[in-house]
Every structure is written in C-alpha cells, then in structure tokens.
Amino acid sequence: MPEPIYWASNKTALARKIPAKKFDALSGQMVEVFDPDTGERIYEKIPQRGHVGGDYDNPVTGRPRWLHVLRHDGHVIRMTLTCAAADYDFAQLTSQERRAKARHFGWIPVGSCPLALIQAGELKQGQLIAKELRDLKSSAACAHGTYGEQRHCPHYQIEESARRALQERKQVASDKKMQPESDKLIAAQQEQTKDIVSGIAGIMADAVRGTKKP
C-alpha cells in the first residue's frame, strides 16, 4: 500500500486544484472554463492521492483512485473508489459497490462512446436519455481510438446534453413546487397586472381607431 500523505504543504495542495476544462465541439479540444460573470478562471478540486515514492519535499502521487464519469443527472464527477488517499485496493468491497452503483444508474466514463459501451455490455440501451441514440444500433458506435477523455465522441456529446437538459427541466419543476406561497401570489398578481395593462391598451387602441374619420 502506498505511503499516506496529508497534503499539508502548498506544493501538494496545488496538486488537488486544477483549471476546470470542458470539451469544445467546434475546435475538438478541451478548453478552460471561465466564470461568465467575472471572467475569472474556474478551478476544479480533485480527490487526494497517495504518496508512492520520493520524499516529502518532492512528493510523487499515485495513479487516480476515482471514476471520472457523467452521471445520470448530467453532472460530471470524480467518484472515489477507496476511502483513503493511500488506499489503492480496488478489489475491496467499497470499490465494487461504487462500480455497481455507476452501472446501475448508467454512468458513463467521460469521453466514452455510449454505443460502444452498449456493445460491450457495460451500458443498457434504456439507460440512455437521448432518443436519437436509443434508436441507433450499437454497431453505429465510434471506432476505438477515435475518442477519449480529452476528445469526446459525438454520441457522448448528445447524451451529455440530453442528461443536462432533463435535469434542468426537473430542477425548474422542483423549484416551482418548492416556491413559497408569497412568491406564487406575487407572480399571479404580476400576471394579472400584465393582462389588465394589455386589455387597457387594446381598449385605447380601439378608441383611437374609432375617433378617426373615414
């Protein structure tokens, strides 16, 4: 088992904070993400990793101990497979349960081709949200080697957009359901006021037309 590390120094702490990136379909490359309001670069925190050699002044981190996946709700996460930074036993029960959870909900490794996963038996057709993909046969999968975490295939992009759109609709419905009665009353009054103003405008327009000479 790798030697544990507590990420106490600035050097090791920075290893957990990386610029957030997203795939740009136009350029076909990963691009950094910036806050649309402030223009500031957005950073992503990644899970801790164990110390596998060297010394504490020059730490060498181990391989990733997480699954980088697109969840069923459209969020992209790094789900850890072990409970400790220095634990790399991926055969343990915790890792098995988390992999089973990912399969159950149809989570997709970032950048993977959904149709290729169906072909390999790692994803079910019914777990796809995008109807246009559910209508396709798995034989339409992208060729191996043409896609990856840094180069998303078209099928992955379609499914990612569909999952996010569905989650957005669910969130809007949930927010509306949880809206306080006072807010609902204000919204209803605003709608009523808008109808009254529209009605008055129509009456005035009719009156103006009636005063015009033929």
Residue, then its C-alpha position, 0 to 999 in steps of 0.5 A: m500500500p502506498e505511503p499516506i500523505y496529508w497534503a499539508s504543504n502548498k506544493t501538494a495542495l496545488a496538486r488537488k486544484i486544477p483549471a476546470k476544462k470542458f470539451d469544445a465541439l467546434s475546435g475538438q479540444m478541451v478548453e478552460v472554463f471561465d466564470p461568465d460573470t467575472g471572467e475569472r478562471i474556474y478551478e476544479k478540486i480533485p480527490q487526494r492521492g497517495h504518496v508512492g515514492g520520493d520524499y516529502d519535499n518532492p512528493v510523487t502521487g499515485r495513479p487516480r483512485w476515482l471514476h471520472v464519469l457523467r452521471h445520470d443527472g448530467h453532472v460530471i464527477r470524480m467518484t472515489l473508489t477507496c476511502a483513503a488517499a493511500d488506499y489503492d485496493f480496488a478489489q475491496l468491497t467499497s470499490q465494487e459497490r461504487r462500480a455497481k452503483a455507476r452501472h446501475f444508474g448508467w454512468i458513463p466514463v467521460g469521453s466514452c462512446p455510449l454505443a460502444l459501451i452498449q456493445a460491450g455490455e457495460l451500458k443498457q440501451g434504456q439507460l440512455i436519455a437521448k432518443e436519437l441514440r436509443d434508436l441507433k444500433s450499437s454497431a453505429a458506435c465510434a471506432h476505438g481510438t477515435y475518442g477519449e477523455q480529452r476528445h469526446c465522441p459525438h454520441y457522448q456529446i448528445e447524451e451529455s446534453a440530453r442528461r443536462a437538459l432533463q435535469e434542468r427541466k426537473q430542477v425548474a419543476s422542483d423549484k416551482k413546487m418548492q416556491p413559497e406561497s408569497d412568491k406564487l401570489i406575487a407572480a399571479q398578481q404580476e400576471q394579472t397586472k400584465d393582462i389588465v395593462s394589455g386589455i387597457a391598451g387594446i381598449m385605447a387602441d380601439a378608441v383611437r381607431g374609432t375617433k378617426k374619420p373615414 
